[in-house]
Amino acid sequence: MSTLLTHIAISDGKIKRSSLEVLSHMRQLAEANRHTAEAVIIDAEASNYVDEVKKYGPSTIYTVEDPIFENHMNTPLLKALTKVMDEAEPYIFGFGSTESTKDILGALAANQDAAVLSDVSEFELTDEGIEAKRPVMAAKILSDNVAEGDRILVSVRSGSYDLDEGDADADVVDIDFSIDDSEIQATLREIIGASGDKIDLAEAETIVAAGRGAKDEEGQDLINELASVLNAGIGASRALTEAGIMDPSLQIGQTGKVVSPQLYIAVGISGAIQHVAGMTNSKVIVAINKDPDAPIFDIADYGIVGDLYKVLPPFIEELKKIKG
Ligand SMILES: Cc1cc2nc3c(=O)[nH]c(=O)nc-3n(C[C@H](O)[C@H](O)[C@H](O)COP(=O)(O)OP(=O)(O)OC[C@H]3O[C@@H](n4cnc5c(N)ncnc54)[C@H](O)[C@@H]3O)c2cc1C
């Protein structure tokens, strides 16, 4: 029996959904293969999140609590993760694929002499380790990857697994942690948050994305209204970010963000391969476009062929009625 450990990432006082997705999958793997699923929370207020994590059924939750974890810094996080790995001795250590995970995974793998597979969209256990799929070439191809060994790190794209709750009776183990200022050679001067839309696109359940078809003020107003009714994050194609109409942080695609919401509504977006690379993992895709041959319809679950200025107002009104 081995330990499948999941790192629970905290951002802006909230647990990242992607971490809970990984934990859900790890617990299912543990149940199917007679392993143990455990979780670790490393944060300035780690204990605040224990009850929420318990719901997803790990048998043990490790907490590492220290004010140094208020902001992401590699050195203390690496030290804490190393300590947790020494304590929990995981066979597989799973992470949500976030910016900070990307920052730290290579260092942790080197430090622990572990195999690592990053940014995968699914993985399963094999007799020797894990087998994973990773989207490559602008998500046109899924590559098969294998990692073998007795310590394997894996990071998983958000939206890859559904949340699944389990028995909520985990033991909680606090791990002592301290770090001396002299150990931290980097200085964190400033964190510049994303401007514009406040909903984190990587975590958003619903995204309304605007393309060149919605570039004028009226189009933007309709996008904002639709997003507000659905409590959705707002994204954009590069046509709008390049034109300075929308903030670059909202760009979705190969050179923007990779998102995987439950619902993605593409408005006035043609569906160029570079855009699709960032949203093809969405659970349900709705496309609104006046061109019936637009490539976005090839990947859409539901399509509305029509002028967005005529389609959106009644669509928004109906949604308001349903919501209200
Ligand atoms: C190296 C590289 C990287 C790139 N990275 C990205 C990236 O990360 N993200 C990204 O998005 N793009 C990226 N691009 C750009 C990409 O190739 C496309 O040019 C871009 O996605 C097009 O944006 P769009 O769909 O909004 O515009 P268009 O392709 O111009 O499409 C606009 C669509 O709106 C429809 N439309 C117009 N008016 C209306 C209306 N009134 N009602 C309904 N529909 C209407 C049209 O039928 C059309 O399909 C990249 C390109 C390169 C070369």
The ligand as a MOL file (V3000), in Angstrom:
LIG
                    3D

  0  0  0     0  0            999 V3000
M  V30 BEGIN CTAB
M  V30 COUNTS 53 58 0 0 0
M  V30 BEGIN ATOM
M  V30 1 C 1.8550 32.3380 -33.0880 0
M  V30 2 C 0.4210 32.7540 -32.9340 0
M  V30 3 C -0.1480 32.6590 -31.6840 0
M  V30 4 C -1.4890 33.0390 -31.5040 0
M  V30 5 N -2.0460 32.9280 -30.2590 0
M  V30 6 C -3.3670 33.2000 -30.1210 0
M  V30 7 C -4.0110 33.0500 -28.8610 0
M  V30 8 O -3.3910 32.6820 -27.8360 0
M  V30 9 N -5.3260 33.3100 -28.7780 0
M  V30 10 C -6.0730 33.7180 -29.8600 0
M  V30 11 O -7.2730 33.9280 -29.7040 0
M  V30 12 N -5.4720 33.8840 -31.0310 0
M  V30 13 C -4.1440 33.6610 -31.2050 0
M  V30 14 N -3.5680 33.8670 -32.4120 0
M  V30 15 C -4.3630 34.5310 -33.4640 0
M  V30 16 C -5.3060 33.5820 -34.2090 0
M  V30 17 O -4.6260 32.9790 -35.2900 0
M  V30 18 C -6.5170 34.3520 -34.7640 0
M  V30 19 O -6.0550 35.3910 -35.5930 0
M  V30 20 C -7.4160 34.9420 -33.6940 0
M  V30 21 O -7.7610 33.9560 -32.7550 0
M  V30 22 C -8.6730 35.4890 -34.3640 0
M  V30 23 O -9.5060 36.0860 -33.4170 0
M  V30 24 P -11.0720 36.1810 -33.6750 0
M  V30 25 O -11.6240 34.8250 -33.8390 0
M  V30 26 O -11.6210 37.0500 -32.6240 0
M  V30 27 O -11.1300 37.0130 -35.0160 0
M  V30 28 P -11.5260 36.5670 -36.5000 0
M  V30 29 O -10.7430 35.3920 -36.9340 0
M  V30 30 O -11.4580 37.7970 -37.3070 0
M  V30 31 O -13.0220 36.0860 -36.3630 0
M  V30 32 C -14.0910 36.9180 -36.0490 0
M  V30 33 C -15.3380 36.0810 -36.1490 0
M  V30 34 O -16.4410 36.8510 -35.7290 0
M  V30 35 C -17.5260 36.5370 -36.5590 0
M  V30 36 N -18.4240 37.7050 -36.5710 0
M  V30 37 C -18.1870 38.9520 -37.0530 0
M  V30 38 N -19.2110 39.7720 -36.8120 0
M  V30 39 C -20.1500 39.0310 -36.1630 0
M  V30 40 C -21.4440 39.3120 -35.6580 0
M  V30 41 N -22.0010 40.5330 -35.7580 0
M  V30 42 N -22.1240 38.3130 -35.0580 0
M  V30 43 C -21.6050 37.0670 -34.9360 0
M  V30 44 N -20.3660 36.7580 -35.4040 0
M  V30 45 C -19.6600 37.7220 -36.0000 0
M  V30 46 C -16.9510 36.2610 -37.9220 0
M  V30 47 O -17.8170 35.4180 -38.6940 0
M  V30 48 C -15.6550 35.5680 -37.5440 0
M  V30 49 O -15.8140 34.1480 -37.5090 0
M  V30 50 C -2.2390 33.5100 -32.6140 0
M  V30 51 C -1.6330 33.5790 -33.8670 0
M  V30 52 C -0.3280 33.2020 -34.0290 0
M  V30 53 C 0.2780 33.2910 -35.4010 0
M  V30 END ATOM
M  V30 BEGIN BOND
M  V30 1 1 1 2
M  V30 2 1 2 3
M  V30 3 2 2 52
M  V30 4 2 3 4
M  V30 5 1 4 5
M  V30 6 1 4 50
M  V30 7 2 5 6
M  V30 8 1 6 7
M  V30 9 1 6 13
M  V30 10 2 7 8
M  V30 11 1 7 9
M  V30 12 1 9 10
M  V30 13 2 10 11
M  V30 14 1 10 12
M  V30 15 2 12 13
M  V30 16 1 13 14
M  V30 17 1 14 15
M  V30 18 1 14 50
M  V30 19 1 15 16
M  V30 20 1 16 17
M  V30 21 1 16 18
M  V30 22 1 18 19
M  V30 23 1 18 20
M  V30 24 1 20 21
M  V30 25 1 20 22
M  V30 26 1 22 23
M  V30 27 1 23 24
M  V30 28 2 24 25
M  V30 29 1 24 26
M  V30 30 1 24 27
M  V30 31 1 27 28
M  V30 32 2 28 29
M  V30 33 1 28 30
M  V30 34 1 28 31
M  V30 35 1 31 32
M  V30 36 1 32 33
M  V30 37 1 33 34
M  V30 38 1 33 48
M  V30 39 1 34 35
M  V30 40 1 35 36
M  V30 41 1 35 46
M  V30 42 1 36 37
M  V30 43 1 36 45
M  V30 44 2 37 38
M  V30 45 1 38 39
M  V30 46 1 39 40
M  V30 47 2 39 45
M  V30 48 1 40 41
M  V30 49 2 40 42
M  V30 50 1 42 43
M  V30 51 2 43 44
M  V30 52 1 44 45
M  V30 53 1 46 47
M  V30 54 1 46 48
M  V30 55 1 48 49
M  V30 56 2 50 51
M  V30 57 1 51 52
M  V30 58 1 52 53
M  V30 END BOND
M  V30 END CTAB
M  END
